[in-house]
Amino acid sequence: MASSAGVGILLVVVVVIASLRAFKHSEASAHMRKDTLNTLIYTSDLLSELTDAETGQRGYLLTGNLMFLQPYTALRDNVHSHLQQLQANTLNATAQTHLVKVLPLIDAKLAELAHVIELRRHNDMDTALKVVAEGEGKRLMDLIRAQINAFIAIQEKALAQHEAAFQSSMQQLLAIIIVSGMLMVLFALSFSYFMYRRSQQQLKNAVHLKTRHLLAQQEQMNGQLQQSNLALEGSEEKLAVTLNSIGDGVIATDVEGRVTLLNAVAEQLTGWTQAEAIGRPVGEIFHIIHQDTRQPSAIPIMAALAHGEIQVMTNHTLLIAHDGSECIIADSCAPIRGKNCQVIGAVLVFRDVTKESVAKQAVRDSAALIQAILNTVVDGIITFHACGGIIETVNPTIEKMFGYNAAELIGQNFSLLIPELDEDKCNLCLNFNARGKMHSTGLQQEVAGHRKDGSFFALEIALGEMELSGRRYFTGILRDITARKQAEEALFKANALQNAIFNSATFSSIATDEKGIIQIFNVGAERMLGYKAGDVMNKITPADISDQQEVIARAKTLSAELATLIKPGFETLAFKASRGIEDIYELTYLRKDGSRLPAVVSVTALRCANNKIIGYLLIGTDNTQRKQSEIEQKKLFQRAQLALDAGQLGDWSWDAASNLVTLGGRSAKMYGFPERECVTREQMRALLSTEDADYAGKAWDQALVEHTAYNNEYKINLALGEQRWISMTGCGNYAEDGTILGMTGVMQDISERKYNEAKLHESIATAEKANLAKSEFLSSMSHELRTPLNAILGFSQLLETGNPLPTAAQMIRLQEIIKAGWYLLELINEVLDLSLIESGKLLLSPEPVLLVDALLECVTMIEPQAQQHAITMTLLPFDNTWLITADRTRLKQVLLNLLSNAVKYNSQPGTVEVICAEISPNHIRIAVKDSGAGLPAEKLTQLFQPFNRLGQEHGNEEGTGIGLVVTKKLVELMDGSIGVESTVGEGSVFWVEFVKCEVLPAADHATLPIKWLAPVPEQPALYTLLYVEDNPANLMLIEQIITAYPDICLLSAPDANIGMALARAHTPEVILMDINLPGISGSKALKLLRKDPVTAHIPVIALSANAMPSDIKNGLEAGFFRYLTKPIKINEFMKALDEALKHA
């Protein structure tokens, strides 16, 4: 006890020490994991702050708003403290190296940002944009990201190591706790066991004395029991001899139906030994079923035990032995009763009656067979008395043959059916031997049968004699030979025709004698083999004009097949036919000219009346086409197999009858089955999820019912948790009556494709999100830029045409302002076009466009620019009826860009030629050729890159570097193509190709420009114009434009609420409405005006800086009369206003 207590205390001390140690390790790992995680968070924050600072710099560069510089200022003030904190928290030397490298890069990036910001503050926009375009900032940012990403990778690896160490420490602590608990339990159990042993020893000593007394009493009782057992063994021996000597099986059970005895016969019939059966339920030993239904039958022992009555087994009972063999049995069962007449068991006696049952069934089957033969035989069978000819029986054929039913014939004289055998003649012919022996009368002849309807027909009769129960009968076999008579007559007529066919057939007929010497060689054989009949008849055998190697090979094959030595020669060709075996085989004949003829030969032995062979007939058909088809089929199969291998496809086929799917090697491998496996559809469905299995099953059934191709993709679950995507296709196989025979198809493992598709969808979603953000930014930028541009260009146009006119110097300055303003607007439009094209949201309206109209309009527009640059433009003649399929507006945009570039980057003086040519029946090429400096090959590869001006950034000509990019994308969207050919020192040729259209335009497109003229009403009228606008500059512009029209009164409102109130009070003829208004937007104000009966009729023109195509479309759909974008062109604005006034 003391030692056990000491061991327990020692264990407690060890466990406590180990637990404290494991806890310290886990606490240290947790602390390191937390520090590493914080370091990763600080690093990600630093990278985000750098990105925000760069984005803010771009925003400040575009807008000049100091709000955008807040991220940059915060980064500049805190970046060094962030880096110091990261260095303090970083223990890894490699990670410290990356932090050391990133510090100068961040300083350089901050310097670059500060430089650009400083340039913008001094309004040096061009230099600032140039610095950004050089890409130094992007390069520094990429280097910073690379160093920080490397640092993050190291920290993430360290985080994983700390996490693993923490988990390991926690597992050790848990293991120590579990082990200590088990040791304490083991100690408690040991102590309890020691106490138990002591109490058990005391109990054994007390029990020992009592046991010795009981043993003495037991020995006395055993002597008495032994005498009783000797008497019982004698009785059992007599019973065993009795049971083993009878021929029936005997099974005895107790009252619960458990077997207590089987005799030898029962052992033989059930297949169980008595040792195996004793104690088992009788239903397990005596397994019986119904012979016909194969359903389990009730065991009579159980009924005898339940009711206490004798049970007799019903018929048609099968006993199924232990080894599965079956026998038919007959049995009976009786209950066994004790002294008080209580049922204490049952005994079953049974025997094998299989042979008796089979014999009885054979008798029944024989009778049924005879009756079936009589009912189905094509000949009429009739029995009648030998004396008097009274009809006894007839079969159904007699009824059909003569038109009587059986009741009408039985009891009538046989002469009723055959009048020429009248009663006297019948008695004379059907004589009887007085000695009572049966014999054949020999009566077999052709007679005339007499039908019930009075008609006669040819009949053949044969009579046989029999004796039944001491009485003589005759059996007559009657056959309607009408068809045979007709055939004999037709045969006579057909002999000549058959001879003609034989001699003119397209197949060869070669007849030989019994030795194989050719006796007949028909015209078909002459045509096929090139021999004349005289060349071969009575001279050679068919084997002499056959391929000898094939003859030798066939001899070997037949010798092995029939276990008989067959010599090569004619015997090889006719051996099977001589044995009465049907023989059709392929053989190659050798023509007279030496060429080879593949043939299919059928050989038949010709026999005389006594069945002796007198010759052979060889019918041959030309097998050339079939052989060629087999070769082609083999090639097709090889190509199909190559195609399957090339496409990584597996083949499969399903048999509807067996419901088995045969999988090719690759298909079986996909499903994880052995190669070339046959499985059921259910086995394949088991690998699918429930949803996929249901869908695949429905698609399968639908394809079979609708006679369409089955095409499905689904995921299967293989062993060890592996999942695989399968693409399965197939087509149904049908019988001529439409019965489904099966389906055949191919399958492919598309797991990699599905993985790539998922990645692609993820990438697309990310790109679409980024594209949406870009579109929103561009839309916002467009709105913010167009608003000031509207004032700049609007007032500049007013000054240009104002009264008094500006001075010459002022006009030059105004024109520069207008030129710069329109250039900036063009830049905004091109950026928006490029964004729309890249996002796939650009809407085109393809239509037939008359090429000459579009070119003349564009050339006319570029002509003034060309004259300023001393450029001569030439439009070479072409067919002025050519039509191309394009969006009219975008086509002009493409042509104007090419013509404008040809003028801008040309030599002075120079030339520009426009050449149109039909390069194919379906395509027209438009080429713009200039006489400029040309482009080297290395620059041609960069030609269609966005914002790449190929070194022209410092030239005199303005440009954005995206015009050609937009042009290329527009051409491709209109199903066209674009290209360039350039020679340095000679010039360049830019060309576009479009699809030629043969359909005339739906309407006549006018080619003359339409100019707006200020209305000069015959009777001056006063109009009221309401302008709702919150921007004072825009309002002032419209006020000055309207000043030139004294017949228009202008009202204004700074927001929608005031504007709607003025509209109700003054009911103006036209309303100008800004969209982005404070409070209620212009679109919502339009809806409210339309709901008010007072203002519902007033046309409303939208005047907004929201210039995206979607904005314009939405505005027109909302109900605006026109949608004008800022900055406005005064002539277009006045044209829209005039149309609205006319509408009002």
Rosetta blueprint (number, residue, H / E / L):
1 M L
2 A H
3 S H
4 S H
5 A H
6 G H
7 V H
8 G H
9 I H
10 L H
11 L H
12 V H
13 V H
14 V H
15 V H
16 V H
17 I H
18 A H
19 S H
20 L H
21 R H
22 A H
23 F H
24 K H
25 H H
26 S H
27 E H
28 A H
29 S H
30 A H
31 H H
32 M H
33 R H
34 K H
35 D H
36 T H
37 L H
38 N H
39 T H
40 L H
41 I H
42 Y H
43 T H
44 S H
45 D H
46 L H
47 L H
48 S H
49 E H
50 L H
51 T H
52 D H
53 A H
54 E H
55 T H
56 G H
57 Q H
58 R H
59 G H
60 Y H
61 L H
62 L H
63 T H
64 G L
65 N L
66 L H
67 M H
68 F H
69 L H
70 Q H
71 P H
72 Y H
73 T H
74 A H
75 L H
76 R H
77 D H
78 N H
79 V H
80 H H
81 S H
82 H H
83 L H
84 Q H
85 Q H
86 L H
87 Q H
88 A H
89 N H
90 T L
91 L L
92 N L
93 A H
94 T H
95 A H
96 Q H
97 T H
98 H H
99 L H
100 V H
101 K H
102 V H
103 L H
104 P H
105 L H
106 I H
107 D H
108 A H
109 K H
110 L H
111 A H
112 E H
113 L H
114 A H
115 H H
116 V H
117 I H
118 E H
119 L H
120 R H
121 R H
122 H L
123 N L
124 D L
125 M H
126 D H
127 T H
128 A H
129 L H
130 K H
131 V H
132 V H
133 A H
134 E L
135 G L
136 E H
137 G H
138 K H
139 R H
140 L H
141 M H
142 D H
143 L H
144 I H
145 R H
146 A H
147 Q H
148 I H
149 N H
150 A H
151 F H
152 I H
153 A H
154 I H
155 Q H
156 E H
157 K H
158 A H
159 L H
160 A H
161 Q H
162 H H
163 E H
164 A H
165 A H
166 F H
167 Q H
168 S H
169 S H
170 M H
171 Q H
172 Q H
173 L H
174 L H
175 A H
176 I H
177 I H
178 I H
179 V H
180 S H
181 G H
182 M H
183 L H
184 M H
185 V H
186 L H
187 F H
188 A H
189 L H
190 S H
191 F H
192 S H
193 Y H
194 F H
195 M H
196 Y H
197 R H
198 R H
199 S H
200 Q H
201 Q H
202 Q H
203 L H
204 K H
205 N H
206 A H
207 V H
208 H H
209 L H
210 K H
211 T H
212 R H
213 H H
214 L H
215 L H
216 A H
217 Q H
218 Q H
219 E H
220 Q H
221 M H
222 N H
223 G H
224 Q H
225 L H
226 Q H
227 Q H
228 S H
229 N H
230 L H
231 A H
232 L H
233 E H
234 G H
235 S H
236 E H
237 E H
238 K H
239 L H
240 A H
241 V H
242 T H
243 L H
244 N H
245 S H
246 I L
247 G L
248 D L
249 G E
250 V E
251 I E
252 A E
253 T E
254 D E
255 V L
256 E L
257 G L
258 R E
259 V E
260 T E
261 L E
262 L E
263 N L
264 A H
265 V H
266 A H
267 E H
268 Q H
269 L H
270 T H
271 G L
272 W L
273 T L
274 Q H
275 A H
276 E H
277 A H
278 I L
279 G L
280 R L
281 P E
282 V H
283 G H
284 E H
285 I H
286 F L
287 H E
288 I E
289 I E
290 H E
291 Q L
292 D L
293 T L
294 R L
295 Q L
296 P E
297 S L
298 A L
299 I L
300 P H
301 I H
302 M H
303 A H
304 A H
305 L H
306 A H
307 H H
308 G L
309 E L
310 I L
311 Q E
312 V E
313 M L
314 T L
315 N L
316 H L
317 T E
318 L E
319 L E
320 I E
321 A L
322 H L
323 D L
324 G L
325 S L
326 E E
327 C E
328 I E
329 I E
330 A E
331 D E
332 S E
333 C E
334 A E
335 P E
336 I E
337 R E
338 G L
339 K L
340 N L
341 C L
342 Q L
343 V E
344 I E
345 G E
346 A E
347 V E
348 L E
349 V E
350 F E
351 R E
352 D E
353 V L
354 T H
355 K H
356 E H
357 S H
358 V H
359 A H
360 K H
361 Q H
362 A H
363 V H
364 R H
365 D H
366 S H
367 A H
368 A H
369 L H
370 I H
371 Q H
372 A H
373 I H
374 L H
375 N H
376 T H
377 V L
378 V L
379 D L
380 G E
381 I E
382 I E
383 T E
384 F E
385 H E
386 A L
387 C L
388 G L
389 G L
390 I E
391 I E
392 E E
393 T E
394 V E
395 N L
396 P H
397 T H
398 I H
399 E H
400 K H
401 M H
402 F H
403 G L
404 Y L
405 N L
406 A H
407 A H
408 E H
409 L H
410 I L
411 G L
412 Q L
413 N E
414 F H
415 S H
416 L H
417 L L
418 I L
419 P L
420 E L
421 L L
422 D L
423 E H
424 D H
425 K H
426 C H
427 N H
428 L H
429 C H
430 L L
431 N L
432 F L
433 N L
434 A L
435 R L
436 G L
437 K L
438 M L
439 H L
440 S L
441 T L
442 G L
443 L L
444 Q E
445 Q E
446 E E
447 V E
448 A E
449 G E
450 H E
451 R L
452 K L
453 D L
454 G L
455 S L
456 F E
457 F E
458 A E
459 L E
460 E E
461 I E
462 A E
463 L E
464 G E
465 E E
466 M E
467 E E
468 L E
469 S L
470 G L
471 R E
472 R E
473 Y E
474 F E
475 T E
476 G E
477 I E
478 L E
479 R E
480 D E
481 I L
482 T H
483 A H
484 R H
485 K H
486 Q H
487 A H
488 E H
489 E H
490 A H
491 L H
492 F H
493 K H
494 A H
495 N H
496 A H
497 L H
498 Q H
499 N H
500 A H
501 I H
502 F H
503 N H
504 S H
505 A L
506 T L
507 F L
508 S E
509 S E
510 I E
511 A E
512 T E
513 D E
514 E L
515 K L
516 G L
517 I L
518 I E
519 Q E
520 I E
521 F E
522 N L
523 V H
524 G H
525 A H
526 E H
527 R H
528 M H
529 L H
530 G L
531 Y L
532 K L
533 A H
534 G H
535 D H
536 V H
537 M L
538 N L
539 K L
540 I L
541 T L
542 P H
543 A H
544 D H
545 I H
546 S E
547 D L
548 Q H
549 Q H
550 E H
551 V H
552 I H
553 A H
554 R H
555 A H
556 K H
557 T H
558 L H
559 S H
560 A H
561 E H
562 L H
563 A L
564 T L
565 L L
566 I L
567 K L
568 P L
569 G L
570 F H
571 E H
572 T H
573 L H
574 A H
575 F H
576 K H
577 A H
578 S H
579 R L
580 G L
581 I L
582 E L
583 D E
584 I E
585 Y E
586 E E
587 L E
588 T E
589 Y E
590 L E
591 R L
592 K L
593 D L
594 G L
595 S L
596 R E
597 L E
598 P E
599 A E
600 V E
601 V E
602 S E
603 V E
604 T E
605 A E
606 L E
607 R E
608 C L
609 A L
610 N L
611 N L
612 K L
613 I E
614 I E
615 G E
616 Y E
617 L E
618 L E
619 I E
620 G E
621 T E
622 D E
623 N L
624 T H
625 Q H
626 R H
627 K H
628 Q H
629 S H
630 E H
631 I H
632 E H
633 Q H
634 K H
635 K H
636 L H
637 F H
638 Q H
639 R H
640 A H
641 Q H
642 L H
643 A H
644 L H
645 D H
646 A H
647 G L
648 Q L
649 L E
650 G E
651 D E
652 W E
653 S E
654 W E
655 D E
656 A L
657 A L
658 S L
659 N L
660 L E
661 V E
662 T E
663 L E
664 G L
665 G H
666 R H
667 S H
668 A H
669 K H
670 M H
671 Y H
672 G L
673 F L
674 P L
675 E L
676 R L
677 E L
678 C E
679 V E
680 T E
681 R H
682 E H
683 Q H
684 M H
685 R H
686 A L
687 L L
688 L E
689 S L
690 T H
691 E H
692 D H
693 A H
694 D H
695 Y H
696 A H
697 G H
698 K H
699 A H
700 W H
701 D H
702 Q H
703 A H
704 L H
705 V H
706 E H
707 H L
708 T L
709 A L
710 Y E
711 N E
712 N E
713 E E
714 Y E
715 K E
716 I E
717 N E
718 L L
719 A H
720 L H
721 G H
722 E L
723 Q E
724 R E
725 W E
726 I E
727 S E
728 M E
729 T E
730 G E
731 C E
732 G E
733 N E
734 Y E
735 A L
736 E L
737 D L
738 G L
739 T L
740 I E
741 L E
742 G E
743 M E
744 T E
745 G E
746 V E
747 M E
748 Q E
749 D E
750 I L
751 S H
752 E H
753 R H
754 K H
755 Y H
756 N H
757 E H
758 A H
759 K H
760 L H
761 H H
762 E H
763 S H
764 I H
765 A H
766 T H
767 A H
768 E H
769 K H
770 A H
771 N H
772 L H
773 A H
774 K H
775 S H
776 E H
777 F H
778 L H
779 S H
780 S H
781 M H
782 S H
783 H H
784 E H
785 L H
786 R H
787 T H
788 P H
789 L H
790 N H
791 A H
792 I H
793 L H
794 G H
795 F H
796 S H
797 Q H
798 L H
799 L H
800 E H
801 T L
802 G L
803 N L
804 P L
805 L L
806 P L
807 T L
808 A H
809 A H
810 Q H
811 M H
812 I H
813 R H
814 L H
815 Q H
816 E H
817 I H
818 I H
819 K H
820 A H
821 G H
822 W H
823 Y H
824 L H
825 L H
826 E H
827 L H
828 I H
829 N H
830 E H
831 V H
832 L H
833 D H
834 L H
835 S H
836 L H
837 I H
838 E H
839 S H
840 G L
841 K L
842 L L
843 L L
844 L L
845 S L
846 P L
847 E E
848 P E
849 V E
850 L E
851 L H
852 V H
853 D H
854 A H
855 L H
856 L H
857 E H
858 C H
859 V H
860 T H
861 M H
862 I H
863 E H
864 P H
865 Q H
866 A H
867 Q H
868 Q H
869 H L
870 A L
871 I E
872 T E
873 M E
874 T E
875 L E
876 L L
877 P L
878 F L
879 D L
880 N L
881 T L
882 W L
883 L E
884 I E
885 T E
886 A E
887 D L
888 R H
889 T H
890 R H
891 L H
892 K H
893 Q H
894 V H
895 L H
896 L H
897 N H
898 L H
899 L H
900 S H
901 N H
902 A H
903 V H
904 K H
905 Y L
906 N L
907 S L
908 Q L
909 P L
910 G E
911 T E
912 V E
913 E E
914 V E
915 I E
916 C E
917 A E
918 E E
919 I E
920 S E
921 P L
922 N L
923 H E
924 I E
925 R E
926 I E
927 A E
928 V E
929 K E
930 D E
931 S L
932 G L
933 A L
934 G L
935 L L
936 P L
937 A H
938 E H
939 K H
940 L H
941 T L
942 Q L
943 L L
944 F L
945 Q L
946 P L
947 F L
948 N L
949 R L
950 L L
951 G L
952 Q L
953 E L
954 H L
955 G L
956 N L
957 E L
958 E L
959 G L
960 T L
961 G L
962 I L
963 G H
964 L H
965 V H
966 V H
967 T H
968 K H
969 K H
970 L H
971 V H
972 E H
973 L H
974 M L
975 D L
976 G L
977 S E
978 I E
979 G E
980 V E
981 E E
982 S E
983 T E
984 V L
985 G L
986 E L
987 G E
988 S E
989 V E
990 F E
991 W E
992 V E
993 E E
994 F E
995 V E
996 K E
997 C E
998 E L
999 V L
1000 L L
1001 P L
1002 A L
1003 A L
1004 D L
1005 H L
1006 A L
1007 T L
1008 L L
1009 P L
1010 I L
1011 K L
1012 W L
1013 L L
1014 A L
1015 P L
1016 V L
1017 P L
1018 E L
1019 Q L
1020 P L
1021 A L
1022 L L
1023 Y E
1024 T E
1025 L E
1026 L E
1027 Y E
1028 V E
1029 E L
1030 D L
1031 N L
1032 P H
1033 A H
1034 N H
1035 L H
1036 M H
1037 L H
1038 I H
1039 E H
1040 Q H
1041 I H
1042 I H
1043 T H
1044 A L
1045 Y L
1046 P L
1047 D L
1048 I E
1049 C E
1050 L E
1051 L E
1052 S E
1053 A E
1054 P L
1055 D L
1056 A H
1057 N H
1058 I H
1059 G H
1060 M H
1061 A H
1062 L H
1063 A H
1064 R H
1065 A H
1066 H H
1067 T L
1068 P L
1069 E L
1070 V E
1071 I E
1072 L E
1073 M E
1074 D L
1075 I L
1076 N L
1077 L L
1078 P L
1079 G L
1080 I L
1081 S L
1082 G H
1083 S H
1084 K H
1085 A H
1086 L H
1087 K H
1088 L H
1089 L H
1090 R H
1091 K H
1092 D L
1093 P L
1094 V L
1095 T L
1096 A L
1097 H L
1098 I L
1099 P L
1100 V E
1101 I E
1102 A E
1103 L E
1104 S E
1105 A L
1106 N L
1107 A L
1108 M L
1109 P H
1110 S H
1111 D H
1112 I H
1113 K H
1114 N H
1115 G H
1116 L H
1117 E H
1118 A H
1119 G L
1120 F L
1121 F L
1122 R E
1123 Y E
1124 L E
1125 T E
1126 K L
1127 P L
1128 I L
1129 K L
1130 I H
1131 N H
1132 E H
1133 F H
1134 M H
1135 K H
1136 A H
1137 L H
1138 D H
1139 E H
1140 A H
1141 L H
1142 K H
1143 H H
1144 A L
